[in-house]
Amino acid sequence: MELEQNADRIRSQGLGIVAISYDSVDATRQFSDRAHLSFPLLSDIDSAVIKHYGILNETVDAKSAFYGIPYPGTYMLDAKGIITAKYFEDDYKSRDTSASILLRQFGLTPVPAHQPVPAKHIGLTTSTTGTEARTGQRITLTLDAALAAKMHVYAPGVKGYIPIALTFDKTTGFAADAPVYPASKMLHIPVINETVPVFVGKFQVLETIRLADTAELEPALDKDRNLKVSANFRYQACDDKECYVPETVPLTWTVHVQPLDRVRVTADAQKKPTQ
């Protein structure tokens, strides 16, 4: 369903969409009709394609009705059918959203409006690839920064100076990957006669988080089913003459969490355990 929400944006990149399930033709048809999918949902009833790709989840009991499921993931193929990228998780309940992949793979800006954040010497805005999400989904948060001419901040890895840093509060409801910073540039500063890694102009920091499983996520939601994701952004802005006092700016992203879709297909279309 999240793929369907972003179908037009996916197609805008010249991509087609095909999803593969181990469910029967009848089960996939029932779900496709109910979710109003505009792309093919294919039935790999004996998991032949899943096994061919080497992504069969072998941790599932072979006698279980769930045996045959793959490790969840997304392949990106070019026009010749060559895999150019892939996004996979070990846990069948965890998966990257298509909006997150569009941002990380193609730099496609999130649809939700960017929220401005008050800060000194630097313009900051935040956004997320998913204002609505479900348990287990991986969404990407963005922090966009803009510096005036002749201003810079130090990049991670700098020696002797304070680099930018994005750190998340240790709260329940989600787990955060390490932040992804853009490539820095080397800047020679005549006043101190040093060459250091910096960011200048506009740059973007990406942070992908995984929403927790239901038992942990539900207590973290407010009465409107919103999850507040809080972090701090630390930086020291400098111009060609001086460095200003280091600043720590609090950031907040809000994600509305939808309940899981628990509607079952008809009994005759459901998978049966192997006897």
C-alpha positions, 0 to 999 in steps of 0.5 A: 500500500505504501508503494501505491501511495508513491507509485506516481513518484516512482514512475516519474523516475522512469521506473516500473513496479512489480511486487512478488508474493508467495501467496496464491493467485486468489489471495494476491488478487483479493488483496490487490483489489482491496488495496486498489493497486495499480501495479502487478502483484505476482503470485510465486506460489511455490516460492520458485522465484524467491528460492532462485534469488536466494532470499528464502527465509530459512528461519521459518518452520518448514511446516508452518503456513508462513514457510516460503516467505522471502527476506523482505526487500526491494531490487532496482533493475535497469532496462536490461534486467541488471540489478543496480541496487537492493534494499533488504532486511533480515526481519520479515517485519522490517522493510524500507519504504519506497519513499525512503528508497527514492530519497536515498537512491535518487535524491528525490525530495520528500513530498511533505513540506519542510519545517523551518527550525530556528538557528543562529548563522545557519538556515535549517529545515526538517522533513521526513519521507513518511508522515504516515508509517506503520510498525517495522517500516524504515523511513528517512528523516532529512535535515537541510542546512543553508549557509551564507556566503563565506560561512562554513561548518566543520565536517565529521572527522575534522581534527581540533575543531567542532564538527557537525553532529546529529544525535538522537534522544534515547527513546522508545518507539524507533531505532536510528541508523548512523547519520549519513553526511554528504561529501565535504570539501577541503577549505584553506583558511588563510587566517589560521593557515590550515586546510580543513574538511567543511560544508559550505552553501547548502547540504543535507543530512539523512537519518534512516530510522526503523519504527519498533514492533507493535508492542514497543511502538504503541506505548510511545504514541500519543492519543492521535497515534503520533510518534515524536522523534527528537534529536539535537544538531550541534555545529559551530559556524565560522566565516573567513574571520572568526568562529562563533559560539558552538550551538546545539539546536533541538529537532523534532519530526512527527510521524503518524503511525497507522495500525497494521492492516489485519484484514485476512483473505478468505479461508480458501485462499489462505496458506495452509501448514504443511502436514 
